[in-house]
Amino acid sequence: MIDVHTRQVPHSGSRADYWPDIFTANKEEALTAPLQGSELLEGETLPPGSRLYSPKLLDAWGDTPYEPISREDWLKDTSALDGIGPPQAPLLCDISREHRTGVLKTALAHDAAEPFKAD
């Protein structure tokens, strides 16, 4: 079943679409502290009211024209499929730690982009 929120949110490619408490697509609303990654390392989330910048897809990459898709059959040799089988269910399906690591990487990338300041 599709979440009601999913149907109501226009898809922009920004993480802010589905996690507005942590991300914003508006650069002016984003946390501009030079050490966001350090703040995330000290706690589980950012300080209350602080959000990371996650641009909309078109703002980050722009619109890209593509060549027309050819209509010929591209799969001519199926031998590459011989070793593929049904996926095995994982023993543990909690991705909280992995997701937090991804958020932390985003914050650390922000930190690295800040200009180096002399003391």
Jmol script that loads the backbone (N, CA, C; Angstrom):
load data "model"
ATOM      1  N   MET A   1       0.827  -1.176   0.000  1.00  0.00           N
ATOM      2  CA  MET A   1       0.000   0.000   0.000  1.00  0.00           C
ATOM      3  C   MET A   1       0.880   1.250   0.000  1.00  0.00           C
ATOM      4  N   ILE A   2       0.567   2.212  -0.834  1.00  0.00           N
ATOM      5  CA  ILE A   2       1.358   3.433  -0.951  1.00  0.00           C
ATOM      6  C   ILE A   2       0.930   4.414   0.134  1.00  0.00           C
ATOM      7  N   ASP A   3       1.909   4.976   0.805  1.00  0.00           N
ATOM      8  CA  ASP A   3       1.664   5.948   1.857  1.00  0.00           C
ATOM      9  C   ASP A   3       0.956   7.176   1.281  1.00  0.00           C
ATOM     10  N   VAL A   4       0.020   7.743   2.033  1.00  0.00           N
ATOM     11  CA  VAL A   4      -0.722   8.922   1.582  1.00  0.00           C
ATOM     12  C   VAL A   4       0.235  10.081   1.315  1.00  0.00           C
ATOM     13  N   HIS A   5       1.249  10.217   2.144  1.00  0.00           N
ATOM     14  CA  HIS A   5       2.230  11.286   1.975  1.00  0.00           C
ATOM     15  C   HIS A   5       2.925  11.167   0.618  1.00  0.00           C
ATOM     16  N   THR A   6       3.191   9.950   0.192  1.00  0.00           N
ATOM     17  CA  THR A   6       3.850   9.704  -1.081  1.00  0.00           C
ATOM     18  C   THR A   6       3.040  10.267  -2.240  1.00  0.00           C
ATOM     19  N   ARG A   7       1.747  10.125  -2.173  1.00  0.00           N
ATOM     20  CA  ARG A   7       0.883  10.629  -3.242  1.00  0.00           C
ATOM     21  C   ARG A   7       0.758  12.148  -3.225  1.00  0.00           C
ATOM     22  N   GLN A   8       0.965  12.764  -2.074  1.00  0.00           N
ATOM     23  CA  GLN A   8       0.768  14.203  -1.952  1.00  0.00           C
ATOM     24  C   GLN A   8       2.022  15.022  -2.238  1.00  0.00           C
ATOM     25  N   VAL A   9       3.180  14.405  -2.202  1.00  0.00           N
ATOM     26  CA  VAL A   9       4.437  15.127  -2.369  1.00  0.00           C
ATOM     27  C   VAL A   9       4.861  15.130  -3.830  1.00  0.00           C
ATOM     28  N   PRO A  10       5.023  16.321  -4.432  1.00  0.00           N
ATOM     29  CA  PRO A  10       5.571  16.344  -5.795  1.00  0.00           C
ATOM     30  C   PRO A  10       7.043  15.900  -5.741  1.00  0.00           C
ATOM     31  N   HIS A  11       7.424  15.055  -6.645  1.00  0.00           N
ATOM     32  CA  HIS A  11       8.773  14.485  -6.629  1.00  0.00           C
ATOM     33  C   HIS A  11       9.761  15.453  -7.278  1.00  0.00           C
ATOM     34  N   SER A  12      10.669  15.982  -6.462  1.00  0.00           N
ATOM     35  CA  SER A  12      11.643  16.943  -6.965  1.00  0.00           C
ATOM     36  C   SER A  12      13.050  16.363  -7.030  1.00  0.00           C
ATOM     37  N   GLY A  13      13.269  15.220  -6.398  1.00  0.00           N
ATOM     38  CA  GLY A  13      14.608  14.644  -6.341  1.00  0.00           C
ATOM     39  C   GLY A  13      15.378  15.088  -5.110  1.00  0.00           C
ATOM     40  N   SER A  14      14.805  15.969  -4.295  1.00  0.00           N
ATOM     41  CA  SER A  14      15.453  16.419  -3.068  1.00  0.00           C
ATOM     42  C   SER A  14      15.065  15.485  -1.922  1.00  0.00           C
ATOM     43  N   ARG A  15      16.002  15.251  -1.016  1.00  0.00           N
ATOM     44  CA  ARG A  15      15.676  14.467   0.172  1.00  0.00           C
ATOM     45  C   ARG A  15      14.631  15.182   1.026  1.00  0.00           C
ATOM     46  N   ALA A  16      14.490  16.478   0.825  1.00  0.00           N
ATOM     47  CA  ALA A  16      13.505  17.261   1.578  1.00  0.00           C
ATOM     48  C   ALA A  16      12.072  16.837   1.258  1.00  0.00           C
ATOM     49  N   ASP A  17      11.859  16.181   0.122  1.00  0.00           N
ATOM     50  CA  ASP A  17      10.519  15.712  -0.230  1.00  0.00           C
ATOM     51  C   ASP A  17       9.946  14.808   0.853  1.00  0.00           C
ATOM     52  N   TYR A  18      10.794  13.940   1.398  1.00  0.00           N
ATOM     53  CA  TYR A  18      10.316  12.936   2.340  1.00  0.00           C
ATOM     54  C   TYR A  18      10.920  13.029   3.729  1.00  0.00           C
ATOM     55  N   TRP A  19      11.882  13.905   3.923  1.00  0.00           N
ATOM     56  CA  TRP A  19      12.462  14.063   5.252  1.00  0.00           C
ATOM     57  C   TRP A  19      12.669  15.556   5.519  1.00  0.00           C
ATOM     58  N   PRO A  20      11.577  16.321   5.550  1.00  0.00           N
ATOM     59  CA  PRO A  20      11.687  17.768   5.687  1.00  0.00           C
ATOM     60  C   PRO A  20      12.232  18.235   7.037  1.00  0.00           C
ATOM     61  N   ASP A  21      12.264  17.354   8.039  1.00  0.00           N
ATOM     62  CA  ASP A  21      12.828  17.750   9.333  1.00  0.00           C
ATOM     63  C   ASP A  21      14.356  17.768   9.316  1.00  0.00           C
ATOM     64  N   ILE A  22      14.951  17.062   8.369  1.00  0.00           N
ATOM     65  CA  ILE A  22      16.412  16.989   8.278  1.00  0.00           C
ATOM     66  C   ILE A  22      16.950  17.756   7.073  1.00  0.00           C
ATOM     67  N   PHE A  23      16.198  17.787   5.967  1.00  0.00           N
ATOM     68  CA  PHE A  23      16.669  18.399   4.722  1.00  0.00           C
ATOM     69  C   PHE A  23      15.760  19.522   4.260  1.00  0.00           C
ATOM     70  N   THR A  24      16.340  20.471   3.519  1.00  0.00           N
ATOM     71  CA  THR A  24      15.582  21.521   2.852  1.00  0.00           C
ATOM     72  C   THR A  24      16.138  21.708   1.447  1.00  0.00           C
ATOM     73  N   ALA A  25      15.259  22.023   0.500  1.00  0.00           N
ATOM     74  CA  ALA A  25      15.699  22.296  -0.865  1.00  0.00           C
ATOM     75  C   ALA A  25      15.991  23.780  -1.048  1.00  0.00           C
ATOM     76  N   ASN A  26      15.744  24.568  -0.027  1.00  0.00           N
ATOM     77  CA  ASN A  26      15.973  26.006  -0.071  1.00  0.00           C
ATOM     78  C   ASN A  26      17.317  26.310   0.588  1.00  0.00           C
ATOM     79  N   LYS A  27      18.271  26.787  -0.195  1.00  0.00           N
ATOM     80  CA  LYS A  27      19.628  27.031   0.314  1.00  0.00           C
ATOM     81  C   LYS A  27      19.645  28.030   1.476  1.00  0.00           C
ATOM     82  N   GLU A  28      18.743  29.016   1.423  1.00  0.00           N
ATOM     83  CA  GLU A  28      18.705  30.033   2.477  1.00  0.00           C
ATOM     84  C   GLU A  28      18.217  29.471   3.812  1.00  0.00           C
ATOM     85  N   GLU A  29      17.458  28.384   3.774  1.00  0.00           N
ATOM     86  CA  GLU A  29      16.957  27.774   5.012  1.00  0.00           C
ATOM     87  C   GLU A  29      17.925  26.748   5.586  1.00  0.00           C
ATOM     88  N   ALA A  30      18.950  26.390   4.833  1.00  0.00           N
ATOM     89  CA  ALA A  30      19.855  25.315   5.242  1.00  0.00           C
ATOM     90  C   ALA A  30      20.821  25.775   6.312  1.00  0.00           C
ATOM     91  N   LEU A  31      21.236  24.827   7.121  1.00  0.00           N
ATOM     92  CA  LEU A  31      22.247  25.080   8.130  1.00  0.00           C
ATOM     93  C   LEU A  31      23.533  25.498   7.432  1.00  0.00           C
ATOM     94  N   THR A  32      24.094  26.598   7.843  1.00  0.00           N
ATOM     95  CA  THR A  32      25.304  27.090   7.189  1.00  0.00           C
ATOM     96  C   THR A  32      26.523  27.009   8.091  1.00  0.00           C
ATOM     97  N   ALA A  33      26.366  26.373   9.249  1.00  0.00           N
ATOM     98  CA  ALA A  33      27.515  26.211  10.140  1.00  0.00           C
ATOM     99  C   ALA A  33      28.579  25.389   9.434  1.00  0.00           C
ATOM    100  N   PRO A  34      29.851  25.733   9.602  1.00  0.00           N
ATOM    101  CA  PRO A  34      30.903  25.017   8.899  1.00  0.00           C
ATOM    102  C   PRO A  34      31.159  23.599   9.415  1.00  0.00           C
ATOM    103  N   LEU A  35      30.579  23.214  10.550  1.00  0.00           N
ATOM    104  CA  LEU A  35      30.866  21.900  11.109  1.00  0.00           C
ATOM    105  C   LEU A  35      29.613  21.062  11.318  1.00  0.00           C
ATOM    106  N   GLN A  36      28.803  20.946  10.294  1.00  0.00           N
ATOM    107  CA  GLN A  36      27.597  20.128  10.405  1.00  0.00           C
ATOM    108  C   GLN A  36      27.920  18.676  10.716  1.00  0.00           C
ATOM    109  N   GLY A  37      28.933  18.147  10.084  1.00  0.00           N
ATOM    110  CA  GLY A  37      29.311  16.754  10.306  1.00  0.00           C
ATOM    111  C   GLY A  37      29.664  16.500  11.751  1.00  0.00           C
ATOM    112  N   SER A  38      30.383  17.416  12.380  1.00  0.00           N
ATOM    113  CA  SER A  38      30.736  17.268  13.789  1.00  0.00           C
ATOM    114  C   SER A  38      29.499  17.251  14.665  1.00  0.00           C
ATOM    115  N   GLU A  39      28.518  18.085  14.322  1.00  0.00           N
ATOM    116  CA  GLU A  39      27.275  18.108  15.096  1.00  0.00           C
ATOM    117  C   GLU A  39      26.543  16.783  14.965  1.00  0.00           C
ATOM    118  N   LEU A  40      26.554  16.189  13.777  1.00  0.00           N
ATOM    119  CA  LEU A  40      25.909  14.892  13.592  1.00  0.00           C
ATOM    120  C   LEU A  40      26.656  13.788  14.330  1.00  0.00           C
ATOM    121  N   LEU A  41      27.970  13.884  14.398  1.00  0.00           N
ATOM    122  CA  LEU A  41      28.742  12.880  15.112  1.00  0.00           C
ATOM    123  C   LEU A  41      28.448  12.902  16.611  1.00  0.00           C
ATOM    124  N   GLU A  42      28.166  14.077  17.149  1.00  0.00           N
ATOM    125  CA  GLU A  42      27.896  14.205  18.577  1.00  0.00           C
ATOM    126  C   GLU A  42      26.504  13.724  18.955  1.00  0.00           C
ATOM    127  N   GLY A  43      25.547  13.788  18.057  1.00  0.00           N
ATOM    128  CA  GLY A  43      24.191  13.362  18.360  1.00  0.00           C
ATOM    129  C   GLY A  43      23.636  12.521  17.233  1.00  0.00           C
ATOM    130  N   GLU A  44      22.411  12.059  17.413  1.00  0.00           N
ATOM    131  CA  GLU A  44      21.775  11.235  16.387  1.00  0.00           C
ATOM    132  C   GLU A  44      21.261  12.061  15.221  1.00  0.00           C
ATOM    133  N   THR A  45      20.920  13.320  15.454  1.00  0.00           N
ATOM    134  CA  THR A  45      20.391  14.181  14.403  1.00  0.00           C
ATOM    135  C   THR A  45      20.987  15.576  14.553  1.00  0.00           C
ATOM    136  N   LEU A  46      20.567  16.460  13.674  1.00  0.00           N
ATOM    137  CA  LEU A  46      20.999  17.853  13.773  1.00  0.00           C
ATOM    138  C   LEU A  46      20.289  18.530  14.931  1.00  0.00           C
ATOM    139  N   PRO A  47      20.812  19.671  15.404  1.00  0.00           N
ATOM    140  CA  PRO A  47      20.111  20.417  16.453  1.00  0.00           C
ATOM    141  C   PRO A  47      18.708  20.803  15.974  1.00  0.00           C
ATOM    142  N   PRO A  48      17.745  20.943  16.890  1.00  0.00           N
ATOM    143  CA  PRO A  48      16.369  21.300  16.500  1.00  0.00           C
ATOM    144  C   PRO A  48      16.333  22.547  15.624  1.00  0.00           C
ATOM    145  N   GLY A  49      15.548  22.475  14.548  1.00  0.00           N
ATOM    146  CA  GLY A  49      15.397  23.607  13.643  1.00  0.00           C
ATOM    147  C   GLY A  49      16.473  23.716  12.573  1.00  0.00           C
ATOM    148  N   SER A  50      17.505  22.893  12.663  1.00  0.00           N
ATOM    149  CA  SER A  50      18.590  22.927  11.678  1.00  0.00           C
ATOM    150  C   SER A  50      18.338  21.868  10.618  1.00  0.00           C
ATOM    151  N   ARG A  51      18.614  22.217   9.369  1.00  0.00           N
ATOM    152  CA  ARG A  51      18.418  21.258   8.270  1.00  0.00           C
ATOM    153  C   ARG A  51      19.570  21.352   7.288  1.00  0.00           C
ATOM    154  N   LEU A  52      19.833  20.237   6.618  1.00  0.00           N
ATOM    155  CA  LEU A  52      20.871  20.168   5.594  1.00  0.00           C
ATOM    156  C   LEU A  52      20.284  20.530   4.238  1.00  0.00           C
ATOM    157  N   TYR A  53      21.124  21.074   3.373  1.00  0.00           N
ATOM    158  CA  TYR A  53      20.692  21.438   2.022  1.00  0.00           C
ATOM    159  C   TYR A  53      20.704  20.214   1.131  1.00  0.00           C
ATOM    160  N   SER A  54      19.578  19.942   0.490  1.00  0.00           N
ATOM    161  CA  SER A  54      19.454  18.870  -0.489  1.00  0.00           C
ATOM    162  C   SER A  54      18.723  19.457  -1.689  1.00  0.00           C
ATOM    163  N   PRO A  55      19.458  19.862  -2.718  1.00  0.00           N
ATOM    164  CA  PRO A  55      18.827  20.556  -3.844  1.00  0.00           C
ATOM    165  C   PRO A  55      17.866  19.671  -4.622  1.00  0.00           C
ATOM    166  N   LYS A  56      16.971  20.316  -5.328  1.00  0.00           N
ATOM    167  CA  LYS A  56      16.106  19.605  -6.261  1.00  0.00           C
ATOM    168  C   LYS A  56      16.986  19.103  -7.396  1.00  0.00           C
ATOM    169  N   LEU A  57      16.591  17.998  -7.995  1.00  0.00           N
ATOM    170  CA  LEU A  57      17.399  17.368  -9.039  1.00  0.00           C
ATOM    171  C   LEU A  57      17.730  18.329 -10.181  1.00  0.00           C
ATOM    172  N   LEU A  58      16.742  19.069 -10.662  1.00  0.00           N
ATOM    173  CA  LEU A  58      17.002  19.993 -11.776  1.00  0.00           C
ATOM    174  C   LEU A  58      17.903  21.156 -11.365  1.00  0.00           C
ATOM    175  N   ASP A  59      17.882  21.542 -10.081  1.00  0.00           N
ATOM    176  CA  ASP A  59      18.786  22.596  -9.612  1.00  0.00           C
ATOM    177  C   ASP A  59      20.226  22.095  -9.548  1.00  0.00           C
ATOM    178  N   ALA A  60      20.398  20.812  -9.267  1.00  0.00           N
ATOM    179  CA  ALA A  60      21.741  20.244  -9.156  1.00  0.00           C
ATOM    180  C   ALA A  60      22.344  19.896 -10.509  1.00  0.00           C
ATOM    181  N   TRP A  61      21.533  19.384 -11.429  1.00  0.00           N
ATOM    182  CA  TRP A  61      22.058  18.875 -12.685  1.00  0.00           C
ATOM    183  C   TRP A  61      21.524  19.571 -13.922  1.00  0.00           C
ATOM    184  N   GLY A  62      20.401  20.226 -13.833  1.00  0.00           N
ATOM    185  CA  GLY A  62      19.814  20.841 -15.022  1.00  0.00           C
ATOM    186  C   GLY A  62      19.153  19.802 -15.905  1.00  0.00           C
ATOM    187  N   ASP A  63      18.428  20.263 -16.897  1.00  0.00           N
ATOM    188  CA  ASP A  63      17.737  19.364 -17.809  1.00  0.00           C
ATOM    189  C   ASP A  63      18.723  18.901 -18.882  1.00  0.00           C
ATOM    190  N   THR A  64      18.747  17.615 -19.158  1.00  0.00           N
ATOM    191  CA  THR A  64      19.683  17.045 -20.124  1.00  0.00           C
ATOM    192  C   THR A  64      18.925  16.410 -21.274  1.00  0.00           C
ATOM    193  N   PRO A  65      19.146  16.889 -22.495  1.00  0.00           N
ATOM    194  CA  PRO A  65      18.489  16.228 -23.630  1.00  0.00           C
ATOM    195  C   PRO A  65      19.186  14.891 -23.937  1.00  0.00           C
ATOM    196  N   TYR A  66      18.404  13.924 -24.343  1.00  0.00           N
ATOM    197  CA  TYR A  66      18.946  12.610 -24.667  1.00  0.00           C
ATOM    198  C   TYR A  66      18.625  12.266 -26.107  1.00  0.00           C
ATOM    199  N   GLU A  67      19.451  11.383 -26.655  1.00  0.00           N
ATOM    200  CA  GLU A  67      19.195  10.893 -28.008  1.00  0.00           C
ATOM    201  C   GLU A  67      17.989   9.954 -27.963  1.00  0.00           C
ATOM    202  N   PRO A  68      17.283   9.831 -29.069  1.00  0.00           N
ATOM    203  CA  PRO A  68      16.155   8.888 -29.078  1.00  0.00           C
ATOM    204  C   PRO A  68      16.626   7.463 -28.770  1.00  0.00           C
ATOM    205  N   ILE A  69      15.789   6.703 -28.108  1.00  0.00           N
ATOM    206  CA  ILE A  69      16.112   5.319 -27.766  1.00  0.00           C
ATOM    207  C   ILE A  69      15.935   4.448 -29.004  1.00  0.00           C
ATOM    208  N   SER A  70      16.946   3.633 -29.274  1.00  0.00           N
ATOM    209  CA  SER A  70      16.837   2.746 -30.429  1.00  0.00           C
ATOM    210  C   SER A  70      15.825   1.647 -30.117  1.00  0.00           C
ATOM    211  N   ARG A  71      15.176   1.130 -31.101  1.00  0.00           N
ATOM    212  CA  ARG A  71      14.107   0.155 -30.914  1.00  0.00           C
ATOM    213  C   ARG A  71      14.556  -1.283 -31.141  1.00  0.00           C
ATOM    214  N   GLU A  72      15.841  -1.530 -31.431  1.00  0.00           N
ATOM    215  CA  GLU A  72      16.264  -2.905 -31.655  1.00  0.00           C
ATOM    216  C   GLU A  72      16.393  -3.655 -30.328  1.00  0.00           C
ATOM    217  N   ASP A  73      16.378  -4.962 -30.385  1.00  0.00           N
ATOM    218  CA  ASP A  73      16.501  -5.800 -29.207  1.00  0.00           C
ATOM    219  C   ASP A  73      17.963  -5.809 -28.771  1.00  0.00           C
ATOM    220  N   TRP A  74      18.233  -5.337 -27.566  1.00  0.00           N
ATOM    221  CA  TRP A  74      19.607  -5.244 -27.090  1.00  0.00           C
ATOM    222  C   TRP A  74      20.050  -6.515 -26.367  1.00  0.00           C
ATOM    223  N   LEU A  75      19.118  -7.375 -25.966  1.00  0.00           N
ATOM    224  CA  LEU A  75      19.478  -8.602 -25.274  1.00  0.00           C
ATOM    225  C   LEU A  75      19.474  -9.758 -26.274  1.00  0.00           C
ATOM    226  N   LYS A  76      20.645 -10.051 -26.796  1.00  0.00           N
ATOM    227  CA  LYS A  76      20.756 -11.095 -27.809  1.00  0.00           C
ATOM    228  C   LYS A  76      21.375 -12.375 -27.229  1.00  0.00           C
ATOM    229  N   ASP A  77      22.197 -12.241 -26.189  1.00  0.00           N
ATOM    230  CA  ASP A  77      22.855 -13.400 -25.584  1.00  0.00           C
ATOM    231  C   ASP A  77      22.404 -13.496 -24.132  1.00  0.00           C
ATOM    232  N   THR A  78      21.619 -14.502 -23.810  1.00  0.00           N
ATOM    233  CA  THR A  78      21.080 -14.642 -22.452  1.00  0.00           C
ATOM    234  C   THR A  78      21.996 -15.427 -21.517  1.00  0.00           C
ATOM    235  N   SER A  79      23.188 -15.802 -21.959  1.00  0.00           N
ATOM    236  CA  SER A  79      24.082 -16.597 -21.113  1.00  0.00           C
ATOM    237  C   SER A  79      24.504 -15.831 -19.848  1.00  0.00           C
ATOM    238  N   ALA A  80      24.491 -14.515 -19.894  1.00  0.00           N
ATOM    239  CA  ALA A  80      24.851 -13.730 -18.715  1.00  0.00           C
ATOM    240  C   ALA A  80      23.831 -13.898 -17.591  1.00  0.00           C
ATOM    241  N   LEU A  81      22.646 -14.373 -17.906  1.00  0.00           N
ATOM    242  CA  LEU A  81      21.599 -14.549 -16.907  1.00  0.00           C
ATOM    243  C   LEU A  81      21.669 -15.901 -16.211  1.00  0.00           C
ATOM    244  N   ASP A  82      22.565 -16.785 -16.656  1.00  0.00           N
ATOM    245  CA  ASP A  82      22.636 -18.140 -16.118  1.00  0.00           C
ATOM    246  C   ASP A  82      22.892 -18.185 -14.611  1.00  0.00           C
ATOM    247  N   GLY A  83      23.704 -17.307 -14.096  1.00  0.00           N
ATOM    248  CA  GLY A  83      24.048 -17.345 -12.672  1.00  0.00           C
ATOM    249  C   GLY A  83      23.118 -16.539 -11.789  1.00  0.00           C
ATOM    250  N   ILE A  84      22.079 -15.964 -12.348  1.00  0.00           N
ATOM    251  CA  ILE A  84      21.174 -15.127 -11.570  1.00  0.00           C
ATOM    252  C   ILE A  84      20.012 -15.960 -11.040  1.00  0.00           C
ATOM    253  N   GLY A  85      19.741 -15.819  -9.773  1.00  0.00           N
ATOM    254  CA  GLY A  85      18.630 -16.531  -9.143  1.00  0.00           C
ATOM    255  C   GLY A  85      17.823 -15.568  -8.296  1.00  0.00           C
ATOM    256  N   PRO A  86      16.811 -16.071  -7.633  1.00  0.00           N
ATOM    257  CA  PRO A  86      16.000 -15.193  -6.785  1.00  0.00           C
ATOM    258  C   PRO A  86      16.827 -14.671  -5.617  1.00  0.00           C
ATOM    259  N   PRO A  87      16.594 -13.436  -5.189  1.00  0.00           N
ATOM    260  CA  PRO A  87      17.374 -12.873  -4.076  1.00  0.00           C
ATOM    261  C   PRO A  87      17.015 -13.556  -2.758  1.00  0.00           C
ATOM    262  N   GLN A  88      17.979 -13.633  -1.884  1.00  0.00           N
ATOM    263  CA  GLN A  88      17.769 -14.197  -0.555  1.00  0.00           C
ATOM    264  C   GLN A  88      17.312 -13.088   0.388  1.00  0.00           C
ATOM    265  N   ALA A  89      16.343 -13.387   1.221  1.00  0.00           N
ATOM    266  CA  ALA A  89      15.874 -12.410   2.205  1.00  0.00           C
ATOM    267  C   ALA A  89      16.973 -12.170   3.229  1.00  0.00           C
ATOM    268  N   PRO A  90      17.241 -10.909   3.579  1.00  0.00           N
ATOM    269  CA  PRO A  90      18.270 -10.637   4.582  1.00  0.00           C
ATOM    270  C   PRO A  90      17.821 -11.101   5.963  1.00  0.00           C
ATOM    271  N   LEU A  91      18.785 -11.408   6.804  1.00  0.00           N
ATOM    272  CA  LEU A  91      18.462 -11.817   8.165  1.00  0.00           C
ATOM    273  C   LEU A  91      17.971 -10.630   8.988  1.00  0.00           C
ATOM    274  N   LEU A  92      18.500  -9.465   8.706  1.00  0.00           N
ATOM    275  CA  LEU A  92      18.135  -8.262   9.446  1.00  0.00           C
ATOM    276  C   LEU A  92      17.792  -7.162   8.453  1.00  0.00           C
ATOM    277  N   CYS A  93      16.646  -6.552   8.605  1.00  0.00           N
ATOM    278  CA  CYS A  93      16.194  -5.538   7.653  1.00  0.00           C
ATOM    279  C   CYS A  93      16.187  -4.133   8.236  1.00  0.00           C
ATOM    280  N   ASP A  94      16.917  -3.872   9.281  1.00  0.00           N
ATOM    281  CA  ASP A  94      16.953  -2.542   9.871  1.00  0.00           C
ATOM    282  C   ASP A  94      18.061  -1.744   9.192  1.00  0.00           C
ATOM    283  N   ILE A  95      17.695  -0.705   8.448  1.00  0.00           N
ATOM    284  CA  ILE A  95      18.686   0.098   7.725  1.00  0.00           C
ATOM    285  C   ILE A  95      18.937   1.441   8.406  1.00  0.00           C
ATOM    286  N   SER A  96      18.525   1.575   9.665  1.00  0.00           N
ATOM    287  CA  SER A  96      18.679   2.845  10.375  1.00  0.00           C
ATOM    288  C   SER A  96      20.128   3.305  10.416  1.00  0.00           C
ATOM    289  N   ARG A  97      21.037   2.402  10.775  1.00  0.00           N
ATOM    290  CA  ARG A  97      22.452   2.784  10.895  1.00  0.00           C
ATOM    291  C   ARG A  97      23.019   3.187   9.533  1.00  0.00           C
ATOM    292  N   GLU A  98      22.677   2.429   8.485  1.00  0.00           N
ATOM    293  CA  GLU A  98      23.164   2.749   7.156  1.00  0.00           C
ATOM    294  C   GLU A  98      22.627   4.099   6.684  1.00  0.00           C
ATOM    295  N   HIS A  99      21.361   4.366   7.003  1.00  0.00           N
ATOM    296  CA  HIS A  99      20.775   5.641   6.591  1.00  0.00           C
ATOM    297  C   HIS A  99      21.426   6.796   7.335  1.00  0.00           C
ATOM    298  N   ARG A 100      21.660   6.626   8.623  1.00  0.00           N
ATOM    299  CA  ARG A 100      22.328   7.678   9.393  1.00  0.00           C
ATOM    300  C   ARG A 100      23.736   7.926   8.843  1.00  0.00           C
ATOM    301  N   THR A 101      24.415   6.855   8.436  1.00  0.00           N
ATOM    302  CA  THR A 101      25.744   7.003   7.839  1.00  0.00           C
ATOM    303  C   THR A 101      25.656   7.821   6.555  1.00  0.00           C
ATOM    304  N   GLY A 102      24.621   7.590   5.751  1.00  0.00           N
ATOM    305  CA  GLY A 102      24.430   8.371   4.528  1.00  0.00           C
ATOM    306  C   GLY A 102      24.192   9.840   4.818  1.00  0.00           C
ATOM    307  N   VAL A 103      23.385  10.133   5.844  1.00  0.00           N
ATOM    308  CA  VAL A 103      23.132  11.522   6.237  1.00  0.00           C
ATOM    309  C   VAL A 103      24.428  12.151   6.728  1.00  0.00           C
ATOM    310  N   LEU A 104      25.193  11.398   7.502  1.00  0.00           N
ATOM    311  CA  LEU A 104      26.464  11.904   8.004  1.00  0.00           C
ATOM    312  C   LEU A 104      27.426  12.207   6.859  1.00  0.00           C
ATOM    313  N   LYS A 105      27.467  11.351   5.846  1.00  0.00           N
ATOM    314  CA  LYS A 105      28.327  11.606   4.681  1.00  0.00           C
ATOM    315  C   LYS A 105      27.919  12.896   3.981  1.00  0.00           C
ATOM    316  N   THR A 106      26.613  13.148   3.899  1.00  0.00           N
ATOM    317  CA  THR A 106      26.127  14.378   3.278  1.00  0.00           C
ATOM    318  C   THR A 106      26.622  15.592   4.061  1.00  0.00           C
ATOM    319  N   ALA A 107      26.517  15.510   5.381  1.00  0.00           N
ATOM    320  CA  ALA A 107      26.965  16.625   6.215  1.00  0.00           C
ATOM    321  C   ALA A 107      28.468  16.822   6.122  1.00  0.00           C
ATOM    322  N   LEU A 108      29.212  15.729   6.105  1.00  0.00           N
ATOM    323  CA  LEU A 108      30.671  15.847   5.996  1.00  0.00           C
ATOM    324  C   LEU A 108      31.079  16.425   4.640  1.00  0.00           C
ATOM    325  N   ALA A 109      30.326  16.085   3.583  1.00  0.00           N
ATOM    326  CA  ALA A 109      30.604  16.669   2.269  1.00  0.00           C
ATOM    327  C   ALA A 109      30.371  18.173   2.314  1.00  0.00           C
ATOM    328  N   HIS A 110      29.339  18.586   3.031  1.00  0.00           N
ATOM    329  CA  HIS A 110      29.084  20.027   3.212  1.00  0.00           C
ATOM    330  C   HIS A 110      30.266  20.678   3.915  1.00  0.00           C
ATOM    331  N   ASP A 111      30.731  20.024   4.985  1.00  0.00           N
ATOM    332  CA  ASP A 111      31.866  20.570   5.737  1.00  0.00           C
ATOM    333  C   ASP A 111      33.091  20.728   4.842  1.00  0.00           C
ATOM    334  N   ALA A 112      33.338  19.729   3.998  1.00  0.00           N
ATOM    335  CA  ALA A 112      34.514  19.755   3.136  1.00  0.00           C
ATOM    336  C   ALA A 112      34.406  20.853   2.073  1.00  0.00           C
ATOM    337  N   ALA A 113      33.194  21.223   1.715  1.00  0.00           N
ATOM    338  CA  ALA A 113      33.013  22.248   0.699  1.00  0.00           C
ATOM    339  C   ALA A 113      33.198  23.656   1.249  1.00  0.00           C
ATOM    340  N   GLU A 114      33.131  23.800   2.556  1.00  0.00           N
ATOM    341  CA  GLU A 114      33.320  25.116   3.160  1.00  0.00           C
ATOM    342  C   GLU A 114      34.771  25.572   2.902  1.00  0.00           C
ATOM    343  N   PRO A 115      34.936  26.854   2.618  1.00  0.00           N
ATOM    344  CA  PRO A 115      36.312  27.326   2.399  1.00  0.00           C
ATOM    345  C   PRO A 115      37.118  27.212   3.692  1.00  0.00           C
ATOM    346  N   PHE A 116      38.398  26.892   3.548  1.00  0.00           N
ATOM    347  CA  PHE A 116      39.273  26.794   4.716  1.00  0.00           C
ATOM    348  C   PHE A 116      39.495  28.200   5.246  1.00  0.00           C
ATOM    349  N   LYS A 117      39.297  28.347   6.547  1.00  0.00           N
ATOM    350  CA  LYS A 117      39.446  29.668   7.189  1.00  0.00           C
ATOM    351  C   LYS A 117      40.656  29.649   8.105  1.00  0.00           C
ATOM    352  N   ALA A 118      41.462  30.686   8.016  1.00  0.00           N
ATOM    353  CA  ALA A 118      42.632  30.801   8.878  1.00  0.00           C
ATOM    354  C   ALA A 118      42.206  31.323  10.238  1.00  0.00           C
ATOM    355  N   ASP A 119      42.834  30.787  11.266  1.00  0.00           N
ATOM    356  CA  ASP A 119      42.514  31.237  12.640  1.00  0.00           C
ATOM    357  C   ASP A 119      43.185  32.531  12.951  1.00  0.00           C
TER     358      ASP A 119
END
end "model"
wireframe off; spacefill off
backbone 0.3
color backbone group
